[in-house]
Amino acid sequence: MSITEEIELGSAHIYSRNPNGAKADSVTPAGEEPCTLEQDRTEESVIEFQATSDVNSSYTTNDTHTRIKNLQPYTVLVGSFLGLIVNLGLINSIGAVQSYVSVHQFSGYSASTVSWIFSIYLALAYAGALVSGPLFDSKGTLWLLIYSTLFIFAGLMGAANSFQIWHFVLSFISLGIGNGLGMAPLVSVIGHWFSPKIKNSSNTMVDDDKLEKFEGMNTKLGVGVSTGLATAGGSIGGLVFPLMLRKLYLSVGFVWALRILAFTCLGCMICSIVLVKERFRKEKKTSTVQLSEWPSKFINFCKIKDTRFLFIICGGFCTELSLVLLVTYFASYAIAHGMSESDSLVLITIWNGVGTLGRFLPGLASDYFGRFNINVIMLVGYCLTILVLLLPFGNNHKILYAFSVLGGVFSGSILSLLPVCLSQISKANELGKKYGILNFYLSLANLFGIPIAAAIIKHGTAHDYDNFIIFVGCLSVVGLIFWVLARVSLVGIKLNVRV
């Protein structure tokens, strides 16, 4: 037959469509608008994008189509949240593994030697976005998340059965590659579904209606609050994983503790693979690159031509390095100032617990008052808590608990608002690429930052840790300055502007 008839008995819609594109007569109930092919044709993707997640309305009613479109952004958000519990949660809680192996498996090695293992892991976790970001733009999320899951599972299972230092190096290389492949698509995909406006390749704004994002919805989640909700998974993972490992170390031992962690991560990542789906892809361009051209291509790829992007990279480099160093050595700092080991782990638990609010609330506020505005305000608070609260009064245990609460809240925006601010200056089909470039430079900070901090701490005395806090505070202030410059590059020195 040249004409396919479709009947929906529930609402008595009966109409015919010609698969070759010709219109056919339609019958609709009285008072309703007829469904025509022109309505379907308005749902085309924007130039240079290839739609992948829009529901085919050829065989469904408009009501069903709208319900599915309204639901899918939230399923993607849930999937991203579950995936980031693993990817960011492991980064936030890796200190629980480092502290254990430093005392047991690596008791005969220096702290600086052990720190290189975890520096390499963190560097790969961020540098992997240099590959996964562009692949996400062109290929989507599916295979990236599958490979990420396999590498993470293999890395944790390998670490569980490791006895020598090179065993751990290989295991954490696998774990870092897995994190690197998964982090960029899980963060960047939020911008596909929740950005109020999306730029196409000609740098012009495209309305939501042309991208079929939230037709029929009365309310919308902004990109700030949605990214905050997704990245809050990192705080949940950073809260749950250390507590879980701490209990499992005593009950089942190190080997089974990491195996249980591996299977937990596997379950979360499988759910993420099922739920997360990109909205569109960058148009494929076939080109052949010779092996001799790769170095120049890589240099051109990493070249930063946008001043705003440069300021964001520098600001993110300094603030995120200060955060990673602070979270890594905060428990050791507390122990050096007379706190017990169990109480020092409680500080990390409090930090990660309130960090959930620190990622959600700034994201919510950024949708109303501006992303750069809220980020600068949060970083001011972060710098003050380090230099005014922790540095002079760190020997007071009550102050350490207060710092855990305030520092956890103010530091939340460092991870949650960074991709949000980046999306504000980026084209939608280049967001993965720019996020990859950003994380590549952040990986350099993590590769060398932890060994530098270990050299500053030296023998681990209270005075050495005070010098370490000064170093972290200086990094946070420099990062704040670059974020202010990024805001000035957008709107100048005007204060009453939402940006």
Stockholm file with secondary structure:
# STOCKHOLM 1.0

chainA/1-499         MSITEEIELGSAHIYSRNPNGAKADSVTPAGEEPCTLEQDRTEESVIEFQATSDVNSSYTTNDTHTRIKNLQPYTVLVGSFLGLIVNLGLINSIGAVQSYVSVHQFSGYSASTVSWIFSIYLALAYAGALVSGPLFDSKGTLWLLIYSTLFIFAGLMGAANSFQIWHFVLSFISLGIGNGLGMAPLVSVIGHWFSPKIKNSSNTMVDDDKLEKFEGMNTKLGVGVSTGLATAGGSIGGLVFPLMLRKLYLSVGFVWALRILAFTCLGCMICSIVLVKERFRKEKKTSTVQLSEWPSKFINFCKIKDTRFLFIICGGFCTELSLVLLVTYFASYAIAHGMSESDSLVLITIWNGVGTLGRFLPGLASDYFGRFNINVIMLVGYCLTILVLLLPFGNNHKILYAFSVLGGVFSGSILSLLPVCLSQISKANELGKKYGILNFYLSLANLFGIPIAAAIIKHGTAHDYDNFIIFVGCLSVVGLIFWVLARVSLVGIKLNVRV
#=GR chainA/1-499 SS CCSEEEEETTTTEEEEECTTSCEEEEECCTTSCCCCHHHHHTTCCCTTEEECSSCCGGGSCHHHHHHHHHHHHHHHHHHHHHHHHHHHHHHHHHHHHHHHHHHTTTTTSCHHHHHHHHHHHHHHHHHTHHHHHHHHHHHCSHHHHHHHHHHHHHHHHHHHTCCSHHHHHHHHHHHHHHHHHHHHHHHHHHHHHHCSSEECTTSCEECHHHHTCSTTCSCCCCHHHHHHHHHHHHHHHHHHHHHHHHHHHHHTHHHHHHHHHHHHHHHHHHHHHHHCCCSEEECCCCCCCCGGGHHHHHHHHHCCCCHHHHHHHHHHHHHHHHHHHHHHHHHHHHHHTTCCHHHHHHHHHHHHHHHHHHHHHHHHHHHHHCHHHHHHHHHHHHHHIIIIIIHHHTTCHHHHHHHHHHHHHHHHHHHHHHHHHHHHTSCGGGHHHHHHHHHHHHHHHHHHHHHHHHHHHTTTCHHHHHHHHHHHHHHHHHHHHHHHHHHHHHHTTCSSCCC
#=GC SS_cons         CCSEEEEETTTTEEEEECTTSCEEEEECCTTSCCCCHHHHHTTCCCTTEEECSSCCGGGSCHHHHHHHHHHHHHHHHHHHHHHHHHHHHHHHHHHHHHHHHHHTTTTTSCHHHHHHHHHHHHHHHHHTHHHHHHHHHHHCSHHHHHHHHHHHHHHHHHHHTCCSHHHHHHHHHHHHHHHHHHHHHHHHHHHHHHCSSEECTTSCEECHHHHTCSTTCSCCCCHHHHHHHHHHHHHHHHHHHHHHHHHHHHHTHHHHHHHHHHHHHHHHHHHHHHHCCCSEEECCCCCCCCGGGHHHHHHHHHCCCCHHHHHHHHHHHHHHHHHHHHHHHHHHHHHHTTCCHHHHHHHHHHHHHHHHHHHHHHHHHHHHHCHHHHHHHHHHHHHHIIIIIIHHHTTCHHHHHHHHHHHHHHHHHHHHHHHHHHHHTSCGGGHHHHHHHHHHHHHHHHHHHHHHHHHHHTTTCHHHHHHHHHHHHHHHHHHHHHHHHHHHHHHTTCSSCCC
//
